[in-house]
Amino acid sequence: MKSIEDVKALFRAAAIDTNPRADKAVLADALHEGGLASRKQPAHAKMSTWRCIMRSRISKLAAAAAIVIALLIVIQQFGGPVDGASVAWGDVRDAFLRQHWVHVKYDNGDERWSNLQTGDQYFKEWNGRCVSVDHARNIRQIYYSTFGQHISENRPAVYRDDMIPPWEPKTAWDSAIGHWEQMAEHGKTGDWEVERHSDQTGGTQLIRFDCYLNDAAGRRLLIRQIWADPKTRLPLTVWERLQLAHRKEQKRESKTGTFDFPQTGPASIYDLGVPRDLPVVKDYDKVPTPSVEKIMAAAKVAMKRFPSRYRVVVWDNTRESEIDAIWRDGGKIRSDRYFNLPMDMHPQHHLGLPAKAQDVLKWTQTQPPISTYMFDGEKTYTRHYVHPVYPDSRNEARVLRPQGGDGLPLSSKPIEEQWPYANNDPAGFEMISNAPEELSRYIGLRVNSADIRRELYVDPEHDFICVRWIWWKLRSGQWEKEREYEYSNFVRLPEGQWYAGKRVLVTYPDPERGTVQGGANWNIDVQVLAEGDFPPDAFNGQKLLEGAKIETY
């Protein structure tokens, strides 16, 4: 075989430009012929691709170039001979098979394994959550140690006609570095930007990729750094900034991981420490019944019919507790939370009970809120305030670009919460045929897993609102109630829509957690508004951020 430099010179002289799609197909064939990969795609599809590629003399030459260049790259990636040495197929094959797994272990307890030959992934997180992904079968299994009763199994991707594309074997560089290298070459992509730098550690010349997020507050944050050895083409270490929720949970700002490349790795989720006797609960391959689909479709229609401009006040007339004032203007929504404190301790922050909605709203206008959730149509804001009564209250704000919906918690939207089942997959629900007598006039829906059950009773006479929402948990072989919501006191708006004016929560004792029975009792009042009826700056995000420590990641 010619030397590498001879081959390079030959193709430079020919000035051949190969087609990327053709290159991939030819390389896949080359790998197969050398025994590096099984041919997973159907024979007829492969033959059609090959004929298309090899249709002309130029294509044949380009394909040959692609094969040779690809093999040279593989040899170079594994530190093989580069200058004037000959290349044998056995060298390529041995170099490629030398890497089976990429494993990275973080100093916070997280671990991640990637199988370069099959595409399988395994994750073990600091809190005990474990995940395995089987690429060939398109199956993901998840275990939550906080529940610890079962393994959830789902499909991580949706493929047309269920045709799972064959996995193309990767090198460690492609798996861990390739994405960042491409981003560094192509410049800014959306909110993300990657820079490539030279670095040196202990006399070794390294490459460092810095990943920046151009956040929702207009700042440029360093989110990730990854170091690699350009000579061995292997990743070495990675530093990652934790997201806000994880920073608070773990009480740390970042985590650092070290790479290694073992010959073997996990074979199943059980190898991550998951108990082997747990049941596997599949949440796919279920076909919804027509009756369930009809009910859920009707609930979605009722939700969409509800006015999109309104004010909601939520309060408890039986005790001092939190009070919510909520404003919605089409795609914008704001929820301010206040605390009604005891009269004998904090008379200036006390609302006399029982109270009417207009009394509650007037009281909120004189009180400092404890927190605010807001979506201005583009960004989601969370603001916590320093309350004069609570020395530990924090002056923090968070602003994000939501990935879907408005990003606000359901508890800040008591209207939408009346249809907790409407936006779920109907395939997961079944009709309840043995409802208790006091609920028999409603439509019952049930969703099950190995140890958790949700029962929802729907009132078709009041816009299919959920009048009873019961959470069950399996304890010692018996189903026991965890908590229960009840919606009642229905009010009809001028245009005919219904909402529940009363919401009651009952929480049941949990011997495992040592909790006793409790609950809450809310009143809900809705007023439909016109376009100009909202308070000034109700959806002004910049004003909401004033004076706060801002977090964006």
C-alpha positions in Angstrom: 0.0 0.0 0.0 1.2 3.5 -0.7 2.3 5.7 2.1 -0.1 8.2 3.6 1.6 11.2 2.0 1.5 9.4 -1.4 -2.2 8.9 -1.0 -2.8 12.5 0.1 -0.8 13.8 -2.9 -2.8 11.6 -5.3 -6.1 12.9 -4.2 -4.9 16.5 -4.0 -3.9 16.2 -7.6 -7.2 14.7 -8.6 -9.0 17.6 -6.7 -11.9 15.2 -5.8 -14.7 16.5 -3.6 -16.6 13.7 -2.1 -20.3 13.7 -1.0 -20.7 13.4 2.8 -23.7 11.1 2.5 -21.8 8.9 0.0 -18.8 8.9 2.3 -20.8 7.6 5.2 -22.3 4.8 3.2 -19.0 3.8 1.7 -17.3 3.9 5.1 -20.0 1.7 6.6 -19.4 -0.9 3.8 -15.7 -0.7 4.4 -16.2 -1.3 8.1 -18.4 -4.2 7.4 -16.1 -5.9 5.0 -13.3 -5.5 7.5 -15.4 -7.2 10.2 -15.8 -4.0 12.2 -19.6 -3.6 12.1 -22.6 -5.7 11.3 -24.8 -4.6 8.4 -28.1 -3.7 10.1 -29.8 -2.0 7.2 -31.9 -4.1 4.8 -29.9 -5.6 1.9 -32.1 -3.9 -0.8 -31.6 -0.5 0.8 -27.9 -1.0 1.0 -27.7 -2.1 -2.7 -29.7 0.8 -3.8 -27.4 3.2 -2.0 -24.3 1.6 -3.4 -25.6 1.7 -7.0 -26.4 5.3 -6.7 -23.0 6.1 -5.3 -21.1 4.1 -7.9 -23.1 5.3 -10.9 -20.2 7.2 -12.5 -16.5 6.9 -12.8 -16.0 10.1 -10.8 -18.2 8.7 -8.1 -16.2 5.5 -7.9 -13.0 7.5 -7.5 -14.6 9.8 -4.9 -15.8 6.7 -3.0 -12.3 5.2 -3.1 -11.0 8.5 -1.7 -13.5 8.5 1.0 -12.5 5.0 2.1 -8.8 5.7 2.2 -9.2 9.1 3.8 -11.5 7.7 6.4 -9.1 4.9 7.2 -6.2 7.4 7.5 -8.2 9.5 9.9 -8.9 6.4 12.1 -5.2 5.6 12.2 -4.3 9.1 13.0 -6.9 9.3 15.8 -5.3 6.3 17.5 -1.8 7.7 17.4 -0.7 5.4 14.5 2.1 6.1 12.0 1.5 9.3 10.0 4.6 10.2 8.0 5.6 7.8 5.2 4.4 4.6 6.9 2.2 2.1 5.2 -1.3 1.4 6.3 -2.6 -2.1 6.6 -6.3 -3.0 7.1 -5.4 -5.0 10.3 -4.0 -1.8 11.8 -7.2 0.0 11.1 -9.3 -2.8 12.5 -7.3 -3.2 15.6 -7.2 0.5 16.3 -11.0 0.9 15.9 -11.8 -2.1 18.1 -9.4 -0.8 20.8 -12.0 1.5 22.1 -15.3 0.0 23.3 -16.5 2.4 26.0 -16.2 6.0 27.1 -16.7 6.4 30.8 -16.7 9.6 32.8 -16.8 9.8 36.5 -17.7 13.1 38.3 -16.6 14.3 41.7 -20.3 14.7 42.8 -21.0 11.0 42.3 -22.4 11.1 38.7 -21.2 8.5 36.2 -21.8 8.0 32.5 -21.0 5.2 30.2 -21.3 5.3 26.3 -20.8 2.2 24.2 -19.0 3.3 21.0 -20.0 0.2 19.1 -23.7 -0.1 19.9 -24.8 3.3 21.0 -26.0 2.1 24.4 -25.9 4.7 27.2 -25.9 4.3 31.0 -26.2 7.0 33.6 -25.9 6.9 37.4 -26.6 10.1 39.2 -25.5 11.5 42.5 -29.0 11.0 44.0 -29.4 7.4 43.0 -31.4 7.9 39.8 -30.3 5.4 37.1 -30.9 5.4 33.4 -30.1 2.9 30.6 -30.7 3.4 26.9 -30.8 0.5 24.5 -30.3 2.0 21.0 -31.0 -1.1 18.9 -34.4 -1.6 20.6 -35.2 2.1 21.3 -35.9 1.4 24.9 -35.0 3.6 27.9 -35.3 2.3 31.5 -35.4 4.7 34.5 -35.1 4.0 38.2 -35.8 6.6 40.9 -34.2 5.6 44.2 -36.5 8.0 46.1 -39.4 5.7 45.1 -37.5 2.5 44.6 -40.5 0.3 43.8 -40.2 -0.2 40.0 -38.3 0.5 36.8 -40.1 2.7 34.2 -39.6 1.7 30.6 -40.3 3.9 27.6 -39.3 4.8 24.1 -36.8 7.7 24.0 -37.4 8.5 20.3 -40.2 8.3 17.7 -39.2 6.8 14.4 -41.2 6.6 11.2 -42.7 3.2 10.7 -40.7 2.1 13.8 -37.6 1.8 11.7 -34.7 2.3 14.1 -31.7 3.6 12.2 -28.5 1.5 12.5 -25.9 2.8 14.9 -22.7 4.0 13.3 -19.7 3.0 15.5 -17.9 6.0 16.8 -14.5 6.9 18.2 -14.0 8.3 21.7 -13.3 11.7 20.1 -16.5 11.7 18.1 -18.5 10.6 21.1 -17.2 13.2 23.6 -15.6 15.9 21.6 -17.1 15.9 18.1 -20.2 17.9 18.9 -18.2 20.7 20.6 -15.7 20.7 17.8 -18.4 21.2 15.2 -20.0 24.0 17.2 -16.6 25.7 17.5 -16.1 25.5 13.8 -19.6 26.8 12.9 -19.8 29.7 15.4 -22.8 30.7 17.4 -25.8 28.3 17.3 -28.9 29.8 18.9 -28.1 30.7 22.5 -24.9 28.6 22.5 -21.4 29.3 21.5 -18.2 27.2 21.7 -14.6 28.4 21.5 -11.5 26.3 20.8 -8.3 27.1 22.7 -4.8 25.7 23.2 -4.0 24.7 26.7 -1.1 23.1 28.6 -1.0 20.8 31.6 2.1 19.3 33.0 4.0 20.0 29.9 1.4 18.3 27.6 -0.2 20.4 24.9 -4.0 20.1 25.1 -7.1 21.4 23.3 -9.8 23.0 25.4 -13.4 23.7 24.3 -15.3 26.4 26.2 -19.1 26.3 25.9 -20.9 29.5 26.6 -24.7 30.2 27.0 -26.0 33.6 26.0 -28.7 33.6 28.6 -32.1 35.2 28.8 -30.8 38.1 30.8 -28.3 39.1 28.1 -25.2 37.7 29.8 -22.6 35.2 28.5 -22.1 32.4 30.9 -19.4 29.7 30.8 -21.3 26.4 31.2 -18.8 23.7 30.2 -15.1 23.2 29.6 -13.7 20.0 28.2 -10.0 19.1 27.7 -8.6 16.7 25.2 -5.2 15.4 24.0 -4.8 16.2 20.2 -2.0 13.5 19.9 -4.0 10.6 21.3 -7.4 12.1 20.2 -8.9 11.3 23.6 -10.9 13.5 26.0 -9.3 13.9 29.4 -11.4 16.0 31.8 -14.6 18.0 31.8 -16.0 20.8 34.0 -19.7 21.6 34.1 -21.7 24.3 35.8 -24.7 22.9 37.6 -28.2 24.2 37.0 -29.8 26.2 39.8 -32.0 23.4 41.2 -29.0 21.0 41.3 -26.7 23.7 42.8 -29.2 24.1 45.7 -29.7 20.4 46.1 -26.1 19.5 46.0 -24.8 22.7 47.7 -22.1 23.1 45.1 -21.6 25.3 42.0 -20.1 22.8 39.5 -18.8 19.3 39.0 -15.6 17.9 37.3 -15.4 14.6 35.5 -12.5 12.4 34.4 -12.6 10.2 31.3 -11.4 6.6 30.9 -11.9 4.0 28.3 -12.7 0.5 29.7 -13.0 -2.6 27.5 -16.2 -3.5 29.3 -19.2 -1.6 30.7 -22.7 -2.1 32.1 -24.8 -4.7 30.4 -28.1 -3.6 32.0 -29.5 -1.1 34.4 -29.0 -3.6 37.2 -25.3 -3.2 36.8 -25.7 0.3 38.1 -26.9 -1.0 41.5 -30.6 -1.2 40.8 -32.3 -4.1 42.7 -32.8 -7.1 40.4 -36.2 -8.1 41.8 -38.0 -4.8 40.8 -40.9 -5.0 38.3 -40.5 -3.2 34.9 -43.5 -1.0 34.1 -43.9 -0.3 30.4 -45.6 3.0 29.4 -45.7 2.4 25.6 -47.4 0.1 23.2 -50.8 0.9 24.9 -53.7 1.7 22.7 -56.2 4.2 24.1 -59.9 3.2 24.1 -62.3 5.3 22.1 -64.2 6.3 25.2 -61.1 7.6 27.0 -60.0 9.5 23.9 -63.5 11.1 23.6 -63.4 12.3 27.3 -59.9 13.8 27.0 -60.8 15.5 23.8 -63.8 17.0 25.4 -61.7 18.2 28.3 -59.3 19.9 25.9 -62.1 21.7 24.2 -63.4 23.0 27.6 -60.0 24.2 28.5 -59.6 26.1 25.2 -63.1 27.7 25.7 -62.2 29.2 29.0 -61.5 33.0 28.7 -57.9 33.9 28.1 -58.1 37.2 30.0 -58.9 37.0 33.7 -58.0 37.7 37.3 -58.0 34.9 39.9 -57.8 35.2 43.6 -57.1 32.1 45.7 -57.3 32.1 49.5 -58.3 30.0 52.5 -61.2 31.4 54.7 -60.6 28.9 57.5 -57.0 29.8 58.5 -54.1 32.2 57.9 -52.1 30.8 55.0 -50.8 31.7 51.6 -52.8 33.9 49.2 -52.4 34.0 45.4 -53.3 36.7 43.0 -53.1 35.6 39.4 -53.5 37.6 36.1 -53.6 36.2 32.6 -53.6 38.1 29.4 -53.7 35.6 26.5 -50.2 34.1 26.4 -49.0 36.0 29.4 -49.5 35.0 33.0 -48.4 36.3 36.4 -48.9 34.8 39.8 -48.0 36.7 43.0 -48.0 34.8 46.4 -48.6 36.5 49.8 -48.6 35.3 53.4 -51.6 36.1 55.6 -50.0 36.2 59.1 -51.6 35.9 62.5 -53.2 39.1 63.9 -51.6 38.8 67.4 -48.1 38.6 65.9 -48.1 40.7 62.7 -51.2 42.9 62.5 -49.8 44.8 59.6 -49.6 41.6 57.5 -53.0 40.1 58.6 -56.2 39.8 56.6 -59.3 39.2 58.7 -61.2 36.1 57.9 -63.6 35.2 56.4 -63.1 37.6 53.5 -64.5 38.2 50.1 -62.5 38.3 46.9 -62.5 42.1 46.6 -61.2 42.3 50.3 -58.4 39.9 49.5 -57.4 41.7 46.4 -57.4 45.1 48.2 -55.3 43.6 51.0 -52.6 42.3 48.5 -52.1 45.8 47.1 -50.8 46.8 50.5 -48.5 43.8 51.1 -45.1 42.7 49.9 -45.3 39.4 48.0 -43.1 36.5 49.0 -42.7 35.3 45.4 -43.8 35.9 41.8 -44.0 33.6 38.8 -44.4 35.3 35.4 -44.4 34.5 31.7 -44.3 37.5 29.4 -44.8 35.5 26.2 -41.1 34.9 25.6 -39.4 34.3 29.0 -40.2 32.8 32.3 -39.4 34.7 35.5 -39.3 33.6 39.1 -38.8 36.2 41.7 -38.3 35.8 45.5 -38.4 38.8 47.7 -37.0 39.7 51.1 -40.0 39.7 53.4 -39.8 41.9 56.5 -41.0 39.1 58.7 -38.8 36.4 57.4 -35.0 37.0 57.9 -34.2 33.9 55.8 -36.2 35.1 52.7 -34.0 35.6 49.7 -33.8 38.4 47.1 -33.3 36.2 44.0 -34.7 36.1 40.5 -34.5 33.6 37.7 -35.2 34.2 34.1 -35.3 31.4 31.4 -36.4 30.8 27.9 -38.9 27.9 28.3 -38.5 24.9 26.1 -42.2 24.2 25.9 -45.4 25.8 27.2 -44.9 28.7 29.6 -42.7 26.9 32.1 -44.9 27.8 35.1 -45.8 25.3 37.8 -49.4 24.0 37.8 -50.0 25.4 41.3 -49.8 28.9 39.9 -52.6 28.1 37.4 -55.6 27.0 39.4 -57.9 27.1 36.3 -55.8 24.7 34.2 -55.3 22.5 37.3 -59.0 21.6 37.2 -58.2 19.5 34.1 -55.0 17.6 35.4 -55.5 14.8 32.9 -56.3 16.7 29.7 -52.9 17.1 28.2 -51.7 13.5 29.0 -51.4 10.6 26.6 -54.9 8.9 26.6 -53.2 5.5 26.1 -52.1 5.6 29.8 -55.7 5.8 31.1 -58.5 3.3 31.6 -62.1 3.7 32.6 -63.1 2.9 36.2 -65.9 0.5 36.3 -66.1 0.0 40.1 -66.3 3.6 41.3 -67.5 4.3 44.9 -71.3 5.0 45.1 -70.8 8.7 46.0 -68.7 9.1 42.8 -70.8 6.8 40.5 -72.5 9.7 38.7 -69.1 10.9 37.4 -66.8 9.5 34.7 -63.8 7.7 36.3 -60.3 7.5 34.8 -57.4 5.6 36.2 -53.7 5.5 35.4 -51.5 2.9 37.0 -47.9 1.9 37.6 -46.4 -0.8 39.7 -46.8 1.0 43.0 -48.6 4.3 42.2 -52.2 4.9 41.1 -54.1 8.0 40.1 -57.9 8.1 40.0 -59.7 11.1 38.5 -63.5 11.5 38.5 -64.8 13.9 35.8 -68.0 15.8 35.7 -69.4 16.1 32.1 -72.1 18.5 33.3 -69.4 21.1 34.3 -67.0 21.1 31.4 -65.4 17.8 32.3 -63.7 19.3 35.3 -62.0 16.8 37.6 -64.2 16.8 40.8 -62.1 14.3 42.7 -58.4 13.5 42.2 -57.1 10.6 44.4 -53.4 9.6 44.7 -52.8 6.0 45.9 -49.6 4.3 46.9 -48.9 0.6 47.3 -47.7 -0.2 50.9 -47.1 -3.7 52.1 -49.3 -5.1 49.3 -52.2 -2.8 50.0 -53.3 0.3 48.2 -53.5 3.3 50.5 -54.5 6.9 49.9 -51.7 9.5 49.8 -53.7 12.6 49.1 -57.0 13.7 47.6 -58.2 16.8 45.9 -61.9 17.7 45.7 -63.4 20.5 43.5 -66.8 21.9 44.1 -69.0 25.0 44.3 -69.2 25.5 40.6 -69.6 29.0 39.2 -70.7 29.8 35.6 -69.2 32.7 33.8 -71.2 35.0 31.5 -70.3 33.1 28.4 -71.2 29.7 29.8 -67.9 28.3 31.0 -67.6 26.7 34.4 -65.0 26.7 37.1 -64.8 25.3 40.6 -65.0 27.9 43.3 -63.8 25.5 46.0 -60.7 23.3 46.2 -60.0 21.0 49.2 -56.9 19.0 49.8 -56.7 16.1 52.3 -53.3 14.5 52.9 -53.2 11.0 54.6 -50.8 9.7 57.2 -47.6 8.1 55.8 -45.8 5.8 58.3 -42.7 5.7 56.1 -42.2 9.5 56.3 -43.8 9.9 59.8 -46.4 12.4 58.5 -49.9 12.8 59.9 -53.2 13.7 58.3 -53.5 17.3 57.1 -55.0 19.4 54.3 -56.0 22.8 53.1 -59.2 24.6 51.9 -59.1 27.1 49.1 -61.6 29.6 47.7 -61.2 30.5 44.0 -62.7 33.6 42.5 -62.4 34.4 38.8 -63.2 37.7 37.1 -63.1 38.0 33.3 -61.1 41.0 32.1 -60.9 43.2 29.0 -57.7 44.1 27.3 -56.9 47.2 29.4 -57.9 45.9 32.8 -54.5 44.8 34.0 -52.3 46.5 36.6 -49.5 48.6 35.2 -46.2 46.6 34.6 -48.1 43.4 35.3 -45.9 41.6 32.7 -42.8 43.8 32.7 -40.0 41.4 33.2 -37.2 44.0 33.5 -39.0 45.7 36.3 -39.6 42.4 38.1 -35.8 41.8 38.1 -34.9 45.1 39.6 -32.8 44.8 42.7 -32.5 41.0 42.7 -29.6 38.6 42.3 -30.3 37.1 38.9 -29.9 33.4 38.0 -30.4 32.1 34.5 -29.1 28.6 34.4 
